[in-house]
Amino acid sequence: MKAIVCNAFGPVEELEYKDVPDPQAGKGQVVVEIKACGVNFPDGLIVQGLYQMKPEVPFIPGNEVAGVISEIGEGVPHLKVGQRVIALCMLGGYAEKVSCAATHVMPLPDEISFDEAAGLVTAHATAHHGLKQRANIQPGETLLVTGAAGGTGLAAVQIGKQMGAKVIAVCSTQEKLDMAKDNGADILINYSEVDLKTAIKEATNGKGVDVVYECVGGDTFHACSRSMAWNGRLLVVGFAGGTIPEFPVNLSLVKGYSVVGVFWGSFTQHQPQDFALNMKELLTWYVQGKVKVVVDQALPLAQAKDALNKVMGREVKGKMSLNP
């Protein structure tokens, strides 16, 4: 089969599109014939050796796929060959096939396309976990989302609205803000035109924000860290801006808020039952039209480098996917 292979940690341009052996379904596993694979910011970090997880090389990147089961291993009674599924594979998704633990493979409703389904696993599941388990967000609270037109930011806007929050979207362009508004944002802030800290103060009448879903890092994180409400929760989701900020802990003490890490990959491993329940709720919302994956572009698998560079350059509105 064809796959995108990382032979050594380094620039995205060094990835290789090549033939590799087909995967096999071991005990408790299935093989998925991939129809679409989601492209995510952490994929680029893993390839460069900059992520929390550093797999042995060579490896195939890609952690979320949608497709059809082509093989079932021993001890998997609840799935069948030919079934449409979405799967969390951790690695191996940038390929024509991948083997996955059956515990992380879920039936895919016919109403959801493969490209949309491939973008649902990571971005929406991260936002859902962050707002539900980590922030315990409540109806009527304010939620500020940075990078609100990106894959997981847009998901946080949708899910925050579904959970009853008043959503403030923070983006760098009016075009991105318009997309956030179309997906449910109540208040729009263009941080390239105004001082973010001042704009947040005005938007919350001086109270500050109850929950921040922070994906950007750098100066954006610092502005948010000074704009929290009492008992607020500042969710650390990622650093798409490229700079990992240092946090002055006295701010948390004086302002009485929590800084909470959101690492969805570890959540799926440590709390698999909660992960399964979350996905069931997400899929229900999706079929009901309450959340939606916005696919910016779907590219052929051979163009994985282009897809990753667009995601890493923050040029994508919504999600990017690859089609083997």
C-alpha positions as CSV (number, residue, x, y, z in Angstrom):
1,M,0.0,0.0,0.0
2,K,1.0,3.7,-0.3
3,A,1.8,5.7,2.7
4,I,3.5,8.9,3.9
5,V,6.6,7.9,5.9
6,C,8.8,9.9,8.3
7,N,12.2,8.3,8.1
8,A,13.8,10.8,10.5
9,F,12.7,13.8,12.6
10,G,13.0,16.9,10.5
11,P,11.2,19.3,8.1
12,V,7.8,18.3,6.6
13,E,9.5,18.4,3.2
14,E,11.5,15.3,4.0
15,L,8.4,13.1,4.3
16,E,8.4,10.3,1.7
17,Y,5.4,9.0,-0.3
18,K,6.2,5.3,-0.8
19,D,5.1,1.7,-0.8
20,V,5.0,-0.1,2.6
21,P,3.7,-3.5,3.7
22,D,-0.1,-3.8,4.4
23,P,-1.0,-3.8,8.1
24,Q,-2.4,-6.9,9.7
25,A,-5.1,-7.2,12.3
26,G,-3.7,-8.6,15.5
27,K,-5.8,-9.7,18.5
28,G,-8.3,-7.1,19.5
29,Q,-7.5,-5.1,16.3
30,V,-9.2,-4.3,13.0
31,V,-7.7,-3.0,9.7
32,V,-9.4,0.0,8.3
33,E,-9.3,0.8,4.6
34,I,-8.9,4.5,4.8
35,K,-11.2,6.8,2.8
36,A,-10.1,10.1,4.6
37,C,-7.5,11.0,7.2
38,G,-7.6,14.2,9.2
39,V,-4.6,16.5,9.2
40,N,-3.8,18.2,12.5
41,F,-1.2,20.6,13.9
42,P,0.3,18.0,16.2
43,D,1.1,15.9,13.1
44,G,3.6,18.4,11.9
45,L,5.1,18.7,15.4
46,I,5.5,14.9,15.7
47,V,7.3,14.8,12.3
48,Q,9.7,17.5,13.4
49,G,10.3,15.8,16.8
50,L,8.7,18.7,18.6
51,Y,5.7,16.9,20.2
52,Q,5.3,15.4,23.6
53,M,5.3,12.0,22.0
54,K,8.3,10.9,20.0
55,P,7.7,7.6,18.2
56,E,10.5,5.4,16.9
57,V,11.4,6.1,13.3
58,P,10.5,5.3,10.6
59,F,6.8,5.9,11.2
60,I,3.6,6.9,9.4
61,P,1.9,10.0,10.9
62,G,-1.8,10.6,11.2
63,N,-4.0,9.8,14.2
64,E,-7.6,10.1,12.9
65,V,-9.2,8.3,10.0
66,A,-12.6,7.3,8.5
67,G,-13.1,4.4,6.3
68,V,-14.3,0.8,6.0
69,I,-13.2,-2.3,8.0
70,S,-11.4,-4.7,5.7
71,E,-10.1,-7.2,8.3
72,I,-11.0,-8.2,11.9
73,G,-8.6,-9.8,14.4
74,E,-9.4,-12.2,17.1
75,G,-11.6,-11.1,20.0
76,V,-13.6,-8.3,18.2
77,P,-17.3,-9.4,18.2
78,H,-18.9,-6.0,17.9
79,L,-17.5,-4.9,14.5
80,K,-17.8,-6.5,11.0
81,V,-16.0,-6.4,7.7
82,G,-17.5,-3.7,5.3
83,Q,-18.7,-1.5,8.2
84,R,-18.2,2.3,7.9
85,V,-16.2,3.5,10.9
86,I,-14.2,6.3,12.4
87,A,-11.0,5.4,14.2
88,L,-8.4,6.9,16.4
89,C,-5.1,5.2,15.4
90,M,-2.5,7.5,17.1
91,L,-0.1,6.9,14.2
92,G,-0.4,5.3,10.7
93,G,-3.3,7.4,9.3
94,Y,-1.5,8.9,6.3
95,A,-1.8,5.7,4.4
96,E,-4.3,3.5,2.4
97,K,-4.9,1.2,5.4
98,V,-4.2,1.2,9.1
99,S,-4.6,-1.3,12.0
100,C,-6.3,0.1,15.1
101,A,-7.3,-1.2,18.5
102,A,-11.0,-2.1,18.2
103,T,-11.7,-0.1,21.4
104,H,-10.9,3.1,19.5
105,V,-13.0,2.2,16.4
106,M,-16.6,3.4,16.3
107,P,-19.5,2.8,13.8
108,L,-20.0,5.8,11.5
109,P,-23.6,6.9,10.8
110,D,-24.4,7.0,7.0
111,E,-25.4,10.7,7.4
112,I,-21.7,11.7,7.9
113,S,-19.3,11.8,5.0
114,F,-15.8,10.3,5.3
115,D,-14.1,13.7,5.0
116,E,-16.2,15.2,7.8
117,A,-15.9,12.1,9.9
118,A,-12.1,12.1,9.6
119,G,-12.1,15.7,11.0
120,L,-14.5,14.9,13.8
121,V,-12.2,12.7,15.9
122,T,-9.5,15.0,17.0
123,A,-10.7,18.6,16.7
124,H,-14.2,18.2,18.0
125,A,-13.3,15.5,20.5
126,T,-10.5,17.7,22.0
127,A,-12.9,20.6,22.3
128,H,-15.6,18.4,23.8
129,H,-13.3,16.9,26.4
130,G,-11.7,20.3,27.2
131,L,-15.1,22.0,27.8
132,K,-16.8,19.0,29.5
133,Q,-14.2,17.2,31.6
134,R,-11.6,19.8,32.1
135,A,-13.6,23.1,32.3
136,N,-16.9,21.7,33.4
137,I,-18.4,24.7,31.6
138,Q,-22.0,25.7,32.6
139,P,-24.9,27.3,30.8
140,G,-24.6,31.1,30.9
141,E,-20.8,31.2,31.4
142,T,-18.6,33.1,29.0
143,L,-16.2,31.1,26.8
144,L,-13.4,32.8,24.9
145,V,-11.9,30.8,22.0
146,T,-8.6,31.8,20.5
147,G,-7.8,30.6,17.0
148,A,-11.5,30.3,16.6
149,A,-11.5,29.6,12.9
150,G,-9.1,26.7,13.1
151,G,-10.2,23.1,13.3
152,T,-10.4,22.7,17.1
153,G,-11.2,26.4,17.7
154,L,-14.2,26.2,15.4
155,A,-15.2,23.0,17.2
156,A,-15.0,24.8,20.5
157,V,-17.2,27.6,19.3
158,Q,-19.9,25.1,18.2
159,I,-19.7,22.9,21.3
160,G,-19.6,25.9,23.6
161,K,-22.8,27.1,22.1
162,Q,-24.4,23.6,22.4
163,M,-23.4,23.6,26.1
164,G,-25.1,26.9,26.7
165,A,-22.1,29.3,26.9
166,K,-21.8,32.8,25.5
167,V,-19.0,32.5,23.0
168,I,-16.3,35.2,22.3
169,A,-14.3,34.3,19.2
170,V,-10.7,35.7,18.8
171,C,-9.1,35.6,15.3
172,S,-6.6,37.5,13.3
173,T,-8.8,38.4,10.3
174,Q,-12.3,39.5,9.6
175,E,-12.8,36.5,7.2
176,K,-11.9,34.1,10.0
177,L,-14.2,36.0,12.4
178,D,-17.1,35.7,9.9
179,M,-16.6,31.9,9.9
180,A,-16.7,31.8,13.7
181,K,-19.9,33.9,13.7
182,D,-21.5,31.5,11.2
183,N,-20.7,28.7,13.6
184,G,-22.3,30.3,16.6
185,A,-19.9,33.0,18.1
186,D,-21.7,35.8,19.9
187,I,-18.9,38.3,20.2
188,L,-16.0,38.8,17.7
189,I,-12.6,40.2,18.5
190,N,-9.9,40.8,15.8
191,Y,-6.7,40.9,17.8
192,S,-4.7,42.2,14.9
193,E,-6.7,45.5,15.1
194,V,-7.4,46.0,18.8
195,D,-5.7,45.4,22.1
196,L,-6.9,41.9,23.2
197,K,-6.9,42.5,26.9
198,T,-8.8,45.7,26.6
199,A,-11.3,44.2,24.1
200,I,-12.0,41.2,26.5
201,K,-12.5,43.6,29.4
202,E,-15.1,45.6,27.3
203,A,-16.8,42.4,26.1
204,T,-17.3,41.0,29.6
205,N,-18.1,44.4,31.3
206,G,-14.9,44.1,33.4
207,K,-15.8,40.7,34.9
208,G,-13.4,38.7,32.8
209,V,-13.9,35.3,31.1
210,D,-15.1,32.2,32.8
211,V,-13.4,29.7,30.4
212,V,-10.7,30.3,27.8
213,Y,-10.0,27.7,25.2
214,E,-6.5,28.7,24.3
215,C,-4.9,27.3,21.2
216,V,-2.4,30.0,20.1
217,G,0.1,30.6,22.9
218,G,2.6,33.6,23.0
219,D,1.1,37.1,23.5
220,T,-2.4,35.8,23.0
221,F,-2.0,33.5,26.0
222,H,-0.6,36.3,28.2
223,A,-3.6,38.6,27.3
224,C,-6.0,35.8,28.2
225,S,-4.2,35.0,31.5
226,R,-4.8,38.6,32.6
227,S,-8.4,38.6,31.6
228,M,-9.8,35.7,33.7
229,A,-12.9,35.9,35.9
230,W,-12.9,34.7,39.5
231,N,-13.1,30.8,39.5
232,G,-12.2,30.9,35.8
233,R,-10.6,28.0,33.9
234,L,-7.8,28.8,31.4
235,L,-7.5,25.7,29.2
236,V,-4.1,25.1,27.7
237,V,-4.8,23.4,24.4
238,G,-1.9,24.2,22.1
239,F,0.6,26.7,20.7
240,A,-0.3,27.2,17.1
241,G,1.5,30.6,17.2
242,G,4.7,28.8,17.7
243,T,5.7,30.2,21.1
244,I,5.2,28.3,24.3
245,P,4.5,30.9,27.0
246,E,5.8,31.0,30.5
247,F,3.1,31.6,33.1
248,P,3.5,33.9,36.2
249,V,1.7,31.7,38.8
250,N,0.9,34.7,41.0
251,L,-1.8,35.6,38.5
252,S,-3.7,32.4,39.3
253,L,-3.3,33.0,43.0
254,V,-4.4,36.7,43.0
255,K,-7.2,36.3,40.4
256,G,-8.5,32.9,41.8
257,Y,-8.6,30.9,38.6
258,S,-7.2,27.6,37.4
259,V,-4.8,26.8,34.6
260,V,-5.9,23.4,33.1
261,G,-4.0,21.3,30.6
262,V,-6.0,19.6,27.8
263,F,-4.2,16.6,26.3
264,W,-6.9,14.6,24.6
265,G,-4.7,11.8,23.4
266,S,-3.8,10.9,27.0
267,F,-7.4,11.3,28.0
268,T,-8.4,8.6,25.5
269,Q,-5.8,6.2,27.1
270,H,-6.5,7.1,30.8
271,Q,-10.3,7.3,30.5
272,P,-11.4,5.1,27.6
273,Q,-15.0,4.8,28.9
274,D,-15.4,8.5,29.2
275,F,-13.9,8.9,25.7
276,A,-16.5,6.4,24.3
277,L,-19.3,8.3,26.0
278,N,-18.0,11.6,24.7
279,M,-17.9,10.2,21.1
280,K,-21.4,8.8,21.4
281,E,-22.7,12.3,22.5
282,L,-20.7,14.0,19.7
283,L,-22.1,11.7,17.0
284,T,-25.6,12.2,18.3
285,W,-25.2,16.0,18.2
286,Y,-23.7,15.7,14.7
287,V,-26.6,13.7,13.3
288,Q,-29.0,16.2,15.0
289,G,-27.2,19.0,13.2
290,K,-25.9,20.7,16.4
291,V,-22.2,20.4,15.5
292,K,-20.5,20.3,12.0
293,V,-17.0,19.6,10.7
294,V,-16.2,22.4,8.2
295,V,-13.8,20.9,5.6
296,D,-11.6,23.6,4.1
297,Q,-9.9,21.3,1.6
298,A,-9.4,17.6,0.9
299,L,-6.2,16.7,-0.9
300,P,-4.8,13.4,-2.3
301,L,-2.6,11.5,0.1
302,A,0.5,12.2,-2.1
303,Q,0.1,15.9,-1.3
304,A,0.4,15.4,2.5
305,K,3.3,17.8,2.6
306,D,1.2,20.6,1.2
307,A,-1.7,19.8,3.5
308,L,0.6,19.9,6.6
309,N,2.3,23.1,5.6
310,K,-1.1,24.8,5.2
311,V,-2.1,23.6,8.7
312,M,1.2,24.6,10.3
313,G,1.0,28.0,8.6
314,R,-2.5,28.5,10.1
315,E,-3.9,29.0,6.6
316,V,-6.8,26.5,7.1
317,K,-10.3,27.5,8.1
318,G,-11.9,24.5,9.6
319,K,-10.3,21.1,8.8
320,M,-7.9,19.7,6.2
321,S,-8.2,16.0,5.1
322,L,-6.2,13.6,3.0
323,N,-7.8,11.1,0.6
324,P,-5.8,7.9,-0.2
